[in-house]
Amino acid sequence: MNPFQNSWRRLENLFNAPFGQALNPWYHLGAVIYFLFWVVVVSGIYLYIFYRTGVNEAYQTVEELTHDQPYAGGVMRSLHRYASDGIVVAMLLHMLRNFIYGRFHGFRWFSWVTGVLLIWLVYICGINGYWMVWDRMAQFVAVATTEWFDWLPLFSEPLARNFLFQGNVSDRFINMLSFIHITLPLVLLLFMWVHTKRMNNAETYPPQSLAVGTLLALLVLSLIKPALSHAKADLSLVPETIRLDWFYLGPYPLIYAWSPGAVWALVGGITLLLLAVPWLLKPRTRTPVAEVHLDNCNGCERCFNDCPYSAILMQPREDGRPYLLQPVVDPKLCASCGICVGACPSSMPFRHQELVSGIELPDKLLRVQRADTDHALDGLRGNARVMVFGCDRAYDVRALQSDEVAALSLPCIGMLPPAFTDYALRDARADGVLIAGCRECDCQYRLGIQWTEQRLAREREPKLRQRVPLQRIETCWAGPLDKKRVHTALSALRARISQMPRESFGEEREL
C-alpha cells in the first residue's frame, strides 16, 4: 500500500468526523473552486459598478468602497480578496491530492495538463487585480513584474521605464488594466470548462451545506479582518514596507533576493516538470479497455450515459441489425473501470447460454464474474450467509471471507450489475448482500457509487428488481483504511437477516 496515500486518507478521515463523508471538503475541492470563482465574479461585479478608472479615481474609489460603505463595498472587497486566495489554496490542494492518488496519467492526462495551465491563468488574474487598486502594493507589483519580464529578450525598451516617474502612468493605463481584469476571468472560465469537458456529470457546484458554510466562513473573515489598501501609489518613492498577499505574491521577493533570470528558471522548470508528470510517471502496463459485442447490444445508450469520462460514443449501426445506434469505445479515454458493464441490460447472470454482455472488459469477463460468484456462494455455510461485492480501490473485502461470508472484488463497484444482487439471493444461496465501494463522494472513477445507489434504489436503469427485498441489502462506502466501518456494516446486515425467514426467489431463465 502506498504510504503517501494512506497518510492522506488519514488526514481526510479527520474531516469525516465533523463533516461526514458527503460534506467532506476534501472530496469536493474541484467544485469548491468553481463556487469560489462565482463568489469572486459576483463580488467583482458589485465593486466594478462603483469603480472609476483613472490614476487618481481608482485609488479613491476603492477607499470609498472600503470606508464609506464598510458593510457593503468593504465586505464585497474583502470577499473578492479572500475568495481569490481560497481559489489558490483549493487549486493547489486539488492538484496535490490528485498527484498523491495517481490521478494524472493515462486518460486523465488532459485534465492534469489543462489544470497546470489554469494555475498560470489564476495567478495572472489575481496579480492583475492588485494593479487595479493602484496603491503602494500595486506599485511594487507593477515594478517587480515589469523588471521580471524585462529579463526576457522580448521588448525593444524596458517595460519598467513606464513606472520611473509619476506622470508616466496615465488614465489610459488604468483603463487597459480594467479591460484585462474583465477579460481574463472570461478566459479562465473557458479553460475551466475545457478542464472538465471530458467528464460526464462533472461536479461544478459543491453540496449546498458546504457552499453555505464556505460563504459564511468568508463573510466572518471579511468582517474580522477586512482587506485594506496601502497608501496611494507614488512613483517618486520606493515602497519600504509591503503587506504581501503570500498566496499570489509569494515568489515576488525572490526577484530581488535572487535575480529575474533565476526566478524564470524556477517558475519555468516547475511548470515544465508538472506538465511532464503524466508521462514521467506513466505506468508500465495499460489495463485493457472495454470492448463492444454487437451481437448482444441493442444500442440502448446506457453505457454512453453512464461512462464517467465520455469514452463511449454512439454511432450509426454497422452490423445490419434493426437498431439505430451502436457504442464505440475511445481507447484514449477509457478508464477500464467497468461502469459500462454494470449499465448494460445484457449483463444478466441468469442467462443459461454462454454469458456475454454488450460491452465488457477483456480481463474481467462477465462469465468469469458469474463463475466466481457461483464458486463463492457454493462455499457459504451458517444461518446468516452474506455475499460481499467490493471495489479494488476501496477496502479489500476479501479480508472479510469466512464460512458465512463470501467476497468478490471488482475494478469499480459501478461494474456490478444489479441483477448480480438478485442472483446471489436466488434460491436462498445467500441471505444477504453487502455492496462496498470507495468513500462516499470519493469514487476513484467518480460515478461508480452514484450510479450503484441509483440502480439499487430503482431510480436508474438497469434497476434492481422489485422482488428483491431491500432489507437484505447493505451498502458501505469505505476507503482502504476504513476497516471498522466495513465490519460495522457487515455486522448490522448479519444481525438483521438473522431475524428474517429465508426466502427463495426460485429459478429464472433469461435468453
LUMVORO-845297 format. One line per 8 residues: number of its first residue (from 1); for each residue y, z, x of C-alpha. Coordinates in Angstrom, 3 decimals. Each point is the difference from the previous one (the first is absolute). Example, Ala and Ser with C-alpha at 12.3 -4.5 7.8 and 13.67 -1.06 7.14 Angstrom:
1> -4.500,7.800,12.300; 3.440,-0.660,1.370 .
END
This chain:
1> 0.000,0.000,0.000; 3.498,-0.867,1.233; 1.713,3.264,1.082; 3.480,-1.424,-0.678; -0.973,-0.969,-3.537; -1.541,3.400,-0.636; 3.113,1.796,1.274; 2.161,-2.163,-2.247 .
9> -2.258,0.687,-2.998; 0.324,3.742,0.602; 3.776,-0.406,-0.005; -0.155,-1.906,-3.275; -2.316,2.598,-1.495; 2.695,2.631,0.551; 2.168,-1.944,-2.458; -2.822,-0.322,-2.515 .
17> 0.248,3.719,-0.770; 3.616,0.015,-1.307; 0.208,-3.626,-1.192; -3.546,-0.892,-1.010; -1.599,-3.289,1.046; 1.806,-2.060,-2.635; 3.476,1.065,1.195; -0.631,0.450,3.716 .
25> 2.940,-1.851,1.618; -2.191,-1.124,2.919; -1.920,-2.260,-2.404; 3.171,-1.645,-1.368; 2.138,-0.609,3.096; 0.413,-3.719,-0.712; 1.081,0.656,-3.579; 2.360,2.776,1.166 .
33> 1.696,-2.518,2.303; 0.594,-2.299,-2.955; 1.397,2.902,-2.040; 2.337,1.107,2.786; 1.168,-3.597,0.373; 1.075,-0.063,-3.650; 1.756,3.359,0.440; 1.932,-1.581,2.874 .
41> 0.812,-3.062,-2.133; 1.212,1.956,-3.049; 2.084,2.420,2.060; 1.342,-2.899,2.054; 1.125,-1.867,-3.126; 1.905,3.083,-1.153; 1.691,0.351,3.397; 0.863,-3.684,0.147 .
49> 1.806,0.166,-3.349; 2.629,2.220,1.650; -0.214,-1.456,3.505; 3.018,-1.948,1.229; -0.439,-2.282,2.978; 2.546,0.233,2.771; 0.403,1.815,3.299; 2.019,2.812,-1.552 .
57> -1.336,-0.187,-3.543; -3.681,0.305,0.983; 0.351,3.439,1.570; 2.433,1.196,-2.680; -2.335,-1.136,-2.785; -2.986,1.870,1.386; 2.092,3.155,0.483; 1.230,-0.194,-3.598 .
65> -3.552,-0.410,-1.286; -1.180,2.943,2.073; 2.795,2.495,-0.715; 1.741,-1.079,-3.195; -3.232,-0.295,-2.013; -2.471,2.205,1.941; -2.524,0.232,-2.880; 0.043,-3.729,-0.681 .
73> 1.053,-2.202,2.908; -0.788,2.731,2.537; -3.491,0.503,-1.361; -0.555,-3.753,-0.213; 1.070,-0.414,3.604; -2.363,2.761,1.114; -2.832,-1.452,-2.099; 0.666,-3.375,1.618 .
81> -0.215,1.559,3.449; -3.023,2.245,-0.507; -2.025,-2.556,-1.944; 0.603,-2.437,2.872; -1.240,2.613,2.467; -2.977,0.620,-2.268; -0.927,-3.682,0.143; -0.224,0.221,3.787 .
89> -2.180,3.125,-0.116; -2.312,-1.347,-2.723; -0.210,-3.408,1.681; -1.025,1.402,3.395; -2.509,2.420,-1.562; -1.412,-2.849,-2.113; -0.535,-2.106,3.112; -1.466,2.890,2.004 .
97> -2.392,0.895,-2.813; -1.253,-3.571,-0.332; -0.428,-0.198,3.768; -2.044,3.209,0.167; -2.220,-1.147,-2.875; -0.443,-3.434,1.583; 1.636,-1.850,-2.868; 1.661,-2.699,2.041 .
105> -2.564,-2.568,1.150; -1.930,-2.778,-1.675; 1.349,-0.886,-3.437; 2.703,2.688,0.397; 1.737,-1.624,2.986; 2.616,-1.666,-2.211; 1.121,3.283,-1.558; 0.136,1.644,3.429 .
113> 2.078,-2.753,1.622; 2.444,-0.261,-2.905; 0.251,3.795,0.064; 1.108,-0.120,3.643; 2.670,-2.558,-0.904; 1.118,2.253,-2.856; 0.702,2.763,2.527; 2.564,-2.218,1.681 .
121> 1.613,-0.948,-3.311; 0.234,3.619,-1.139; 1.674,1.035,3.257; 2.444,-2.922,-0.109; 0.954,0.879,-3.587; 0.478,3.665,0.843; 2.033,-0.583,3.151; 2.202,-2.494,-1.818 .
129> 0.654,2.682,-2.617; 1.520,2.319,2.597; 2.543,-2.677,0.920; 1.205,-0.058,-3.632; 1.591,3.462,0.260; 2.044,-0.996,3.050; 0.293,3.494,1.415; -0.635,1.197,3.555 .
137> -3.747,-0.284,-0.597; 0.434,-3.628,-1.090; 2.177,-0.605,3.052; -2.672,1.360,2.340; -2.747,-1.997,-1.712; 2.061,-3.195,0.086; 0.832,0.302,3.698; -3.512,1.062,1.009 .
145> -1.613,-2.768,-2.057; 2.219,-2.752,1.381; -0.431,1.250,3.572; -3.753,-0.023,-0.567; 0.068,-3.581,-1.299; 2.362,-1.118,2.746; -2.847,0.509,2.470; -1.742,-2.999,-1.588 .
153> 1.215,-3.395,1.297; 0.873,-1.217,-3.475; 3.771,0.239,-0.226; 2.704,-1.772,1.984; 2.253,3.054,-0.176; -0.963,3.688,-0.231; -0.128,1.263,-3.584; 1.202,3.421,1.083 .
161> 3.445,-1.503,0.742; 0.613,-0.007,-3.770; 0.180,3.798,0.061; 2.227,0.584,3.013; 3.277,0.288,-1.918; 0.962,1.350,-3.385; 1.382,-3.276,-1.254; -3.155,-1.968,0.853 .
169> -1.778,1.127,-3.163; 1.380,-1.713,-3.099; -0.581,0.224,-3.730; -2.064,-3.171,0.304; -2.455,1.906,2.228; -0.476,2.695,-2.658; -0.471,-2.703,-2.646; -2.719,-1.544,2.150 .
177> -1.713,3.389,0.360; 0.141,0.461,-3.756; -1.581,-3.404,-0.606; -2.768,0.716,2.513; -0.651,3.402,-1.543; -0.566,-1.619,-3.400; -2.076,-2.904,1.303; -2.345,1.877,2.330 .
185> -1.557,2.221,-2.710; -0.793,-3.152,-1.993; -1.776,-1.415,3.045; -1.742,3.345,0.456; -1.215,-0.037,-3.607; -1.326,-3.534,0.489; -1.959,1.116,3.070; -1.329,3.019,-1.882 .
193> -1.319,-2.375,-2.658; -1.556,-2.203,2.692; -1.523,3.129,1.572; -1.872,0.846,-3.214; -0.538,-3.472,-1.487; -3.636,-0.224,1.144; -0.873,3.222,-1.804; -1.201,-0.089,-3.583 .
201> 1.702,2.714,-2.100; 1.969,1.304,2.970; 1.497,3.449,-0.612; 3.769,-0.424,0.133; 0.969,3.120,-1.945; -1.338,3.485,0.682; -1.331,2.278,-2.765; 2.856,1.140,-2.210 .
209> -0.267,3.656,0.992; 0.112,-0.904,3.693; 2.993,-2.289,-0.551; 1.895,2.698,-1.909; -0.853,2.607,2.635; 1.183,-2.284,2.788; 3.287,-0.691,-1.778; 0.579,3.694,-0.669 .
217> -0.661,0.835,3.649; 2.565,-2.607,1.070; 2.523,1.364,-2.501; -0.449,3.562,1.255; 0.407,-1.155,3.599; 3.106,-1.971,-0.983; 1.573,3.093,-1.563; -0.970,2.386,2.799 .
225> 0.930,-2.278,2.889; 2.247,-2.850,-1.184; 0.454,-3.028,2.226; 3.438,0.081,1.659; 2.027,-2.408,2.097; 1.298,0.439,3.513; 3.676,-0.529,0.696; 1.414,-3.446,-0.639 .
233> -0.911,-2.624,2.590; 2.563,-0.327,2.800; -0.796,-2.664,2.569; 2.578,1.452,2.393; -2.239,3.062,0.382; -3.592,0.463,1.138; -1.992,2.183,-2.432; -1.139,3.120,1.840 .
241> -2.109,1.839,-2.589; -2.165,-1.896,-2.479; -2.362,1.448,-2.620; -2.723,-2.595,0.338; -2.348,-0.886,-2.799; -3.130,0.120,2.130; -2.051,-1.865,-2.606; 1.965,-3.200,0.577 .
249> 2.013,0.580,3.162; -2.514,1.857,2.164; -0.308,-2.775,2.648; 3.770,-0.408,0.421; 0.536,2.674,2.694; -2.581,-1.854,2.124; 2.375,-2.971,0.247; 2.204,2.150,2.241 .
257> -2.639,2.327,1.446; -2.041,-3.002,1.217; 1.433,-3.500,-0.302; 0.179,-2.585,-2.802; -2.699,-2.044,1.728; -2.368,2.966,0.208; 0.519,0.753,-3.700; -0.709,-3.640,-0.871 .
265> -3.185,0.203,2.055; -1.044,3.176,-1.811; 0.776,-1.247,-3.512; -1.366,-3.486,0.610; -3.145,1.338,1.662; -0.729,2.390,-2.854; 0.593,-2.756,-2.557; -2.311,-2.476,1.761 .
273> -2.654,2.666,0.439; 0.108,0.873,-3.702; -0.185,-3.673,-0.972; -3.068,-0.445,2.210; -1.879,3.070,-1.276; -2.167,-1.905,-2.563; -1.394,-2.175,2.786; -0.012,2.501,2.872 .
281> -2.108,2.421,-2.058; -1.991,-2.604,-1.877; -3.606,1.054,-0.870; -2.716,-1.777,1.924; -1.902,-1.038,-3.109; 1.130,-1.171,-3.437; -1.780,1.094,-3.151; -1.235,-3.023,-2.009 .
289> 2.339,-0.899,-2.850; -0.934,-0.391,-3.662; -1.928,-3.094,-1.083; 0.082,-1.676,-3.425; -3.234,-1.017,-1.770; 1.064,-2.493,-2.664; -3.418,0.013,-1.697; 0.816,3.534,-1.181 .
297> 3.749,-0.417,-0.535; 1.706,-0.802,-3.301; 3.546,-0.100,1.402; 1.083,3.152,-1.861; 2.684,0.805,2.662; -0.915,3.699,0.226; -0.546,-0.200,3.760; 3.338,-1.812,0.292 .
305> 1.799,2.718,-1.991; -1.626,2.926,1.833; 0.277,-1.155,3.625; 2.424,2.376,1.779; 1.229,-2.586,2.484; 0.171,-3.215,-2.048; -2.853,-1.423,2.075; -1.517,-1.806,-3.005 .
313> 1.523,-3.095,-1.538; -1.065,-1.736,-3.213; -0.434,-3.759,0.320; -1.336,-2.780,-2.294; -3.770,0.055,-0.410; -1.929,-2.265,2.356; -3.664,0.488,-0.943; 0.084,-1.726,-3.388 .
321> -0.759,3.130,-2.005; 1.960,0.443,-3.280; 2.606,2.406,1.408; 3.605,-0.735,0.918; 0.353,1.966,3.222; -1.885,1.317,2.992; 0.977,2.668,2.549; 0.628,-0.947,3.624 .
329> 0.162,2.682,2.703; 2.625,-0.212,2.747; -1.863,1.384,3.063; 3.284,0.847,1.731; 0.968,2.404,-2.793; -3.386,1.401,-1.058; -0.434,3.688,0.883; -3.786,-0.004,-0.613 .
337> 0.513,2.995,-2.287; -2.300,-1.223,-2.782; 2.402,0.845,-2.843; -0.525,-3.526,-1.303; -3.743,0.701,-0.255; 0.695,3.005,-2.209; 2.207,-2.181,-2.190; -2.537,-2.795,-0.560 .
345> -1.767,-0.033,-3.404; -3.110,-1.392,1.721; -0.416,3.203,2.036; -2.575,1.332,-2.478; -2.911,1.930,1.520; -1.995,-0.325,-3.262; -0.713,-3.683,0.660; -3.700,-0.407,0.776 .
353> 0.206,-3.309,1.818; 1.373,-0.121,3.532; 3.303,1.845,-0.132; 2.887,-2.114,1.303; 3.573,0.638,-1.070; 2.758,-2.551,-0.382; 1.639,1.351,3.158; -1.607,2.150,2.684 .
361> 0.315,1.399,3.511; -2.601,-1.738,2.217; -0.869,3.244,1.786; 0.014,2.150,-3.182; -1.987,-2.064,-2.486; -0.191,1.294,-3.544; -3.771,-0.269,-0.159; -0.213,2.200,3.107 .
369> 2.367,2.465,-1.656; -2.264,0.099,-3.051; -3.110,0.421,2.153; 1.640,2.850,1.907; 0.987,1.607,-3.306; -3.567,-0.306,-1.317; -1.404,1.532,3.173; 2.464,2.891,-0.174 .
377> -0.690,0.651,-3.698; -3.761,-0.057,0.512; 0.278,2.891,2.447; 1.896,2.357,-2.341; -1.654,3.236,-1.134; 1.154,3.049,-1.955; 1.846,0.853,-3.192; 3.544,-1.132,0.869 .
385> -0.480,-3.237,1.890; 3.125,-1.792,1.184; 0.579,-3.494,1.332; 3.060,-0.134,2.250; 1.903,-3.204,0.732; 2.501,0.381,2.829; 2.367,-1.877,2.290; -0.407,-0.691,3.727 .
393> 3.653,0.904,0.570; -0.128,3.300,-1.873; -2.218,3.071,0.254; -3.496,-0.957,1.185; -1.983,0.616,-3.173; -3.273,-0.426,1.871; 0.498,3.567,1.195; -0.651,1.110,-3.607 .
401> -3.545,-1.381,-0.154; -2.796,2.324,-1.068; -2.976,-0.057,-2.371; 2.436,0.172,-2.931; 2.804,-2.148,1.411; -0.191,-3.644,1.089; 2.918,-1.787,1.655; 1.082,-3.567,0.660 .
409> 3.170,-0.983,1.881; 1.979,-3.225,-0.507; 2.861,-1.640,1.955; 2.335,1.042,-2.833; -0.752,1.863,-3.211; 1.695,-2.894,-1.813; -3.051,-2.084,0.931; -2.122,2.046,-2.419 .
417> -0.526,-1.891,-3.278; 0.132,2.414,-2.987; -3.439,-1.296,-1.020; -1.506,1.798,3.010; 1.007,3.319,-1.555; -1.780,-1.060,-3.177; -2.958,-1.176,2.102; -0.332,3.346,1.802 .
425> -0.112,1.916,-3.296; -2.400,-2.458,-1.661; -3.304,1.564,-1.108; 1.332,3.343,1.290; -0.665,-1.006,3.600; 3.044,2.098,0.853; 1.649,2.677,-2.123; 3.494,-0.602,1.331 .
433> 2.047,-2.274,2.247; 2.642,1.104,2.501; 2.445,-2.719,1.075; 1.925,0.880,3.154; 2.691,-1.928,1.839; 3.081,0.356,2.170; 2.680,2.532,-0.790; 1.948,-0.718,-3.156 .
441> 2.832,-2.501,0.571; -1.305,-0.596,3.537; -2.769,-2.544,-0.443; -0.701,-1.834,3.257; 0.127,-3.237,-1.976; 2.837,1.103,-2.314; -1.496,-0.701,-3.430; -3.632,1.105,0.219 .
449> 0.567,3.388,-1.597; 2.429,-1.317,-2.604; -2.326,-2.754,-1.221; -3.035,2.333,0.044; 1.786,2.567,-2.167; 1.103,-2.658,-2.476; -3.475,-1.519,-0.202; -1.613,3.379,-0.622 .
457> 2.659,0.805,-2.597; -0.895,-3.299,-1.723; 3.533,-1.309,0.506; -0.778,-2.835,2.419; -2.686,-2.666,0.167; -2.801,0.397,0.807; -0.022,3.152,-2.126; -2.508,2.816,0.034 .
465> -2.122,-0.368,-3.115; 0.641,2.261,-2.954; -3.576,1.237,0.007; 0.507,1.781,3.345; 1.161,3.616,-0.605; 3.011,0.803,2.149; -1.184,3.623,0.220; -2.682,-1.184,2.392 .
473> 2.524,-1.581,2.380; 2.219,1.767,2.516; 2.581,-1.602,2.290; 1.241,1.508,3.238; 2.672,-1.448,2.254; -0.333,1.564,3.432; 0.603,-0.928,3.625; -2.496,0.311,2.860 .
481> 1.012,3.630,0.595; 0.042,1.107,-3.649; -3.507,1.448,-0.055; 0.868,2.873,-2.311; 1.511,-2.297,-2.624; -3.130,-2.174,-0.143; -2.427,2.915,-0.136; 2.078,1.608,-2.737 .
489> -0.111,-3.202,-2.073; -3.746,-0.317,0.515; -0.611,3.619,-1.005; 2.153,-0.415,-3.128; -1.940,-3.110,-1.028; -3.397,1.602,0.586; 1.005,3.104,-1.915; 1.133,-2.142,-2.922 .
497> -3.021,-2.281,-0.201; -2.432,2.900,0.385; 1.195,1.180,-3.419; -0.497,-3.430,-1.590; -3.276,-1.423,-1.386; -1.385,-2.956,1.869; 0.844,-3.370,-1.526; -1.743,-3.327,0.381 .
505> 1.942,-3.175,-0.653; -3.161,-2.089,0.035; -0.878,-3.223,1.730; 2.464,-2.884,-0.010; -0.333,-3.564,1.107; 2.874,-2.355,0.640; -0.371,-3.605,1.049 .
END
